């Protein structure tokens, strides 16, 4: 950096930009090309010329006005801060209820429910290894368990996001609980997080339970049921988070998510639904990686593309249908086990990117996530991080504060172009369903994961404490791991076994037959039958197993 | 047996309930690229299925990827492998494993635990070393069992 400045041979003949370029080239001669994770070349400087090339300020528009580059609401965070929604779920229903009530007592109105991995797999607690019960989420296998999860909680007041993949047994359990307590279903609010079966299949996550055609049918049934009977529930959460965690670049994750939303919307339309009736209840869920500006541009570009697709391709006329509402979670993949307190800084930068990207709801990861399921202390710091950004750092004072930035607008355009190009690949393969069925999306994500790993292994992508600035990390920074109390879990298991045995086997058979009838009839609503089954005391595994039998079992694709 | 001839046989798999397979896929591909024979499975294998595959494929190393507490049943896998006469097969675990549970795994006979941040060069280098160990131990056991 201490080189002499480039000589100015013909002073005055040079434009300021040319002069800068000469000075820059003379000082920085490492020839280093910078490319973001999505593959877009990044120049060292963006200027008014880039803004001019990007187009008029009308294109940028105003918040709350299509195509929403600057945010989907006129007020954005200045009017109402984002919703702080932390994921919780551990141990028995009683453990969950205790944690939930302490969060509600501290003023939360939006909660979440993360079930045990056994629930995701469609297995009841009596058919899995006891060591694994409740270690990553709450063990909730029937309506009685849900009743205990929500004891002394007003289900007509609290908005609950449930990680509840197809066939949506958790929502069915919750509706039964509401019924028992005399709470009308039209008062129930929340989101079927993870209702997006395509992303589960692509990322091979724990949720892959039914065959692709079976999951497709049940999802559309679920959307149709909620539209009629649980009108304030968001039945469709389209998920980019799994795919980015599995290795998709930010542009790929956005493209695949938009393609999935299109697929599901087109499936609803084919069922005879009007896009303006269901699209306002579509929500999105994304990952926020540490690639700060790339993430901001990803969200701004995605918002713009969705508004256009909803209007032009899906034919929605109501502006509410064009709004790209999204929840985002800071990326766990970026967190390190080494020097774990550094993760607090990482999560802060990720959260800021999401906030500048215009999110509606945010989960910040705990710093100990690369080490274990987060403990209380880690979760508290994660919440405090959001409070600090919102109320100490003044990030909510101005709407879309980066709007008009030479770099951010140029990058938003470039990301938009990239995302649209990837969507074209999916379209050419016949849409997202066919592209997933053929393994195209999985192969693209696998290749991106490999490229990223090579960048880290080669040191091109620095990871502090891992491939640079390594130090003997302090094991004391790593908190003790909380595991569910085995005695309480055994009691939960014993109670479950006796409750199952106490049911009338005729009633169980009848409820299972109801599921089969709905599945076999082409026009019955399978989700309505799931709710009936939950009311009759069927368990999660019983419902999943019967639907797997009748609608087909999903097998993971093997691609290395 | 010099380095050029030695082709470690490794099984890369996931047991238990979780399906996050980014790590197992990357490690499997890295082992393949490093010249090993790789047997790869999708997630959600049962312990008996892993034992059967290890036996049939005559592997030197079993690599278990665990991101969501599935390592808690690895001690059961170790017992099942020993009972099947595969006590010489080396088992490694990669993923999210807290300190005190790493000790439980090592005490149960797990050869090594790879944590987040391990490079592919480190992992494949150590897999190769453990495969060699397993092959030597097996050769030794064979020699002992032969009548002189």
Interface residues (C-beta under 8 A of the other chain):
Chain A: X116 X117 X118 X120 X121 X123 X128 X129 X131 X132 X135 X136 X203 X204 X205 X206 X207 X208 X245 X246 X247 X333 X335 X336 X337 X338 X370 X371 X372 X373 X446 X449 X450 X453 X456 X457 X463 X465 X466 X467 X475 X478 X480 X481 X555 X556 X557 X558 X559 X560
Chain B: X16 X17 X18 X19 X20 X21 X22 X25 X26 X28 X29 X32 X38 X40 X41 X42 X43 X44 X68 X69 X70 X72 X73 X76 X96 X98 X99 X100 X101 X115 X116 X117 X119 X120 X121
